[in-house]
Amino acid sequence: MKRLFVTSLLASTFITAATAAPVVVELPATTLTIGKHKIVAEVAATDEQRATGLMYRFSLKPDHGMIFVFESAQPQAFWMKNTFIPLSIAFIASDGRIVNIADMAPQDERSHWSTGPAQYALEMRKGWFAERGIGPGDRVTGLPVVKR
């Protein structure tokens, strides 16, 4: 009987661990500036960090977001699988200029593309850029250095 209990307990623990949502880990942050607006942005610079992004989160602090850093400027695409916060994304060229901004709905698996080469992508709460009059051509300063 004891053996059956231990086996059942182990199986239950394994199933729970395999189906539980991943633990959200905050990444190191940096301060970015767009015009007079300051942003605290977690930095996603590795493949694993970029793949996870803001998945499994249910809120963002005011003026907080995530900056995705890529090795080179090229067309970038994002989707919202397992992301529960409505977001706006600014695709940013190597020189810090915003290429375009797209709004993304939670759990939407459609791709949202940059309209030109982008080395960075900044995700903020949906509407954040529009509420501040920020658009294509505006410059983001304080971007992380790209490691090659």
N, C-alpha and C positions, 0 to 999 in steps of 0.2 A: 504494500500500500504506500509506503514511504517513497519507494522508487517511482511509482506512478505520479505522486504529488510533485516530486522534483522535476520529472520530465514535463508535466503539464505546466509547471511554473516557468521552466526554461522556454518552452514553446510560446507561452503567453508573453513573456518578456521579449523574445525575438520578434514576434508579430507586432507588438506595440512599438518597438524601436524601429522596425522597418516601415511602419505606416505613419509615424509621427512626423510633424512638420520639422524641418531643419531648425536648429538653433540660429537665431539672428545674431550675427557678430558685427558690431560697429567697426568700421575701418578707420584708419588714421584720417584726420580732417585737415583741410587747408581753408584759408579765407580767400574768396574771389571777390572782385569788384566789377560791377557793370554800371558805368556812370557814377551816381551817388549811392548806389545800392550795394550793400555788403551781403555776402552769402557764406555760410559755413557749409562746406561740401566735403563729404567723405570721398576718398580717392580710391577708385577701382582701377588698378593698373595691371593686374595679372589676368590671364585667361579665366581662372577660376573666379576671381572677384568680379570680372565683367559679366560672366555667365550668370552669377547670382544676383548682382545688382541690388535692387530694392525689393526683391521677392520676399514674400512671407511677412511683410511689415504692414501695419494697419494705420500708421500715422507718421507724419513728419512734423518736426518742430517748425515754428515760423522761421522763414529765411534760411532753412536748411535743405540740402539736397545731396546729390551724388554726381561727381565728375568722373567720367569714363575717359581713360587715357589710352590711346592707341599708338603703336610704334611708328605708323606712317599715316599720312593723310590719304584717304580713299573714301569711296562711297560707303556709308555705314547704315545699318538697318537694326531696328529694335522692335521687340514685341513685348507683350504684357502678361505672358503666361505666369501664373502663380503670383502675380502682383495685384494687390488689393487696393492700392491708393491710386486715384486718378492723377495722371501726371502730364506735364508739358515737358518736351525735350527740345533743347537748343543744340543744334549741330554746329560745331565751331571749327573754323579753319586753323591751320598751323599758326597764322599770324594773330589769332585771338578774335577775329571777326566772326560774328554769328552768320552762318550760311542760311539756315532756315529754322523755324520752330514748328513743332507738330504737337497736337493734343492727343493723348492716348487714354483709352478707357480701361478700367480694371479687367483683367482676365482675357483681354482681346488678343488673339493670336495672329492677327494681321500684322504684316511688317510695315513699319514707318521708316522711310528712307530719307537720308540727307539728299539735298538737291545738287550737291557738289562734293568735292573731297572734304572730309572732316577728320581732324586728328583728335578731337574731343567731342564729348556729348555731355550736356548738363541736364539732369533730370530734377525738376522742381514740382511742387504741388501744382495741379492743373490750374491754369489761369494766372500763375505768378508773373510771368513775363508780360502778358497783356495788361494786367492791372497796373504795371509800372511803366507802360509805354515802351517796353523793350522789344526790338525786332531785328530783322536781318540787317547787317551792316554795323550794328552796335558792337563795341569791343569789350571783351572779357579780359581783365588783367589778373595777375596772380596765378595763372595756370601752372600746374606742375611741369617740371622739366621732363621731357621724353627721354627715357633711357634706351639706348640703341645697343 
